[in-house]
Amino acid sequence: MAVPVLERTVTVNASQAKVESVLKLMEEQAQFSFSYNASRINTQSLVSINVSKKTVRETLYLIFQNNVSFKAKGNYVILSPSEPKVETGKAADDPIIIWGYVSDSLTKQKIAFATVYEKKSLKSTLTNEYGYFTLVLNHTTDTLELLIQKESFTNVTVNTKPSPDLVLNIVMVKPVKEVEQMVVANSSPVFDTPASTVPIPDTSYQTVKPSLKDNFQKSVGWLTPLKSKFMLNNVSDSFNRDFQISFVPFFGTNGLMSGSITNKVSINIIGGFNGGASAVEAGGVFNLIRRDMHGAQLAGIFNVVGRETKGLQAAGIFNSNFGNTQGLQAAGIFNNNMGSMNGIQLAGIFNNNFKETNAIQAAGILNNTFGNFTGLQVAGIGNSAFKEFKGAQLAGIYNFALKDVNGIQVSGITNVSVGGTSGGQISGILNISKNVKRFQLGLINISDTCEGIPIGYFSFVRKGYHKFEISGTETGIVSASFRTGVTKFHNIFSLGLPMTKANQGVWTYGYGIGTSKTLNAKNNLDVDLSYTKLNKGTNFSSPNNIYTLYVGVDHSFFKHGSLSYGLTLNDHMLDPINSDFNLFENFSPYTIYKNLGKYQNKMWVGAKVGLRI
């Protein structure tokens, strides 16, 4: 695609030459044609001009000043007499048209996509890919303060009195440490600063891409026009306004400057992109805030804030903040915070916090926190904490903590604390923790150390209580059992076989719980409650159980061995319809109590002796 006619460059050195001959020279050099009515455009007048590699637009202005207007159409430049300006007498009704070029002081090349804006009205524009800009203003101030800003260049300020047509040639320099801003003051149109133009290859907004400075810009870039990305990178200043309304990002009362403006009240019909909000922002679909949101932010679909959020944030689908959040955050699907969170976080599906969280976090499915957490996590499925956790985790299925839990975990299926647990763990099936200071309550409990009590069907403490025992009783059954847990509370699993021929084919299995209290250096007092299931072959039908209370002593006689002995109180419960009733009817050696109701119950006092390692 060819360079537009008005942006092509010419070199003209003429003294008292006819305008007509100068125009023909320009046509030859830039390879285009002029179109004009010779009766209306005086081309026989004389002109002196000396330009080197200036654009056709700049050269025509120097030739005609404001007496002739020009526009390009295809490969033609159409000249026509300028319309006489009608003074209304009201400054507010007199438009001010400012145009010109922005160039690099070092390379002399025009600067594409630089921002030009008027400070009071905040009306703005960008230079095009050839460094050209047009800005139309309409206000009553005596002095205009124009700011020209471009990423990687020192800001330029132009102070000038308003006039209907103002032409500016702006030269920008790369910044140095000692200079923060270059101020150029003018009271009349200027073209006296050299700004030679070299031929510029044709480009477009699609091929020249702005840099994306942070994760916020990267995440919302697809929602913002390409021009606005250049504007965000160029303008570092921030401004305040009471009210704005927009239809979609950058199409509203703040225009392209909306990303640099903090509004008290912000209304976005579909969605908006603003620098900040200090009171209320509402969007039909979405709200995007570049910096801080203080107040209330409401959206039909989603909210995204680049820095700090304080107050209420509510969205139909999600909220996403890249800075710290303080207040109430509610979303139909999820909340995502890259900074810290202080307050209450509610989501229909999940919440994610990547830094410190001091909050109540509730979600229909998942809560995840990647920084330290203090507060309450409640989820329908699971909670995960990847750093220190203080408070309570409540979940329908699982809770997970990568480091210490100073509090309690409660879940329907499993709790895992890779670090320690200073409070407790309660689950329907499994609890796992490195260190437990108080208790575990679940079907299965696993820990490295436990200062408290693990309560469950099976508890294993690596540095806890483990005993293997071979024991016998007056019934002739010899059992092998395994005790696991802690001394205060442990589980007992056993298997047994009879030592008499009369009971061949009989075998037993059993389960119990026990506690052990230290009496002295070599003796512990044991109290156990257990049941033993009596079986003949593979017949497991109908009750045939012995329930036993054991009180005895565990006497250590060498480092890893002990002798256990004590008394038992036994109750044998047998179902008369059991197919092996005759075999087990007189299993008890004698009775101190008998009940022949629905089940046959026989009680006796016995003894048990065993060896433990």
Secondary structure, DSSP 8 states (H G I E B T S, - for coil): ----GGG-EEEEEEEEEEHHHHHHHHHHHHT-EEE--TTTS--SSEEEEEEEEEEHHHHHHHHHTTSEEEEEETTEEEEEE-------S-GGGS-EEEEEEEEETTT--B-TT-EEEETTT--EEE--TTSEEEEEE----SSEEEEEE-TTS-EEEEEE---SEEEEEEEE---BTTBSEEEEE-SS----S-----------TTTS-----SHHHHHHGGGS-HHHHHHHHH----EEEEEEEEEETTEETTGGGGGGEEEEEEEESSEEEESEEEEEEEESSEEEESS-EEEEEEESSEEEESS-EEEEEEESSEEEESS-EEEEEEESSEEEESS-EEEEEEESSEEEE-S-EEEEEEESSEEEESS-EEEEEEESSEEEESS-EEEEEEESSEEEESS-EEEEEEESSEEEEEEEESSEEEESSEEEEEEESSEEESSEEEEEEESSEEESSEEEETTSEEEEEEEEETTSEEEEEEEEE-SSSEEEEEEEEESSGGGTTEEEEEEEEEEEEE-SSSEEEEEEEEEEEEEETTB--S-EEEEEEEEEEEEEEETTEEEEEEEEEEEEEE-TT-TTHHHHTT-SS--SEEEESSSEEEEEEEEEEEEE-
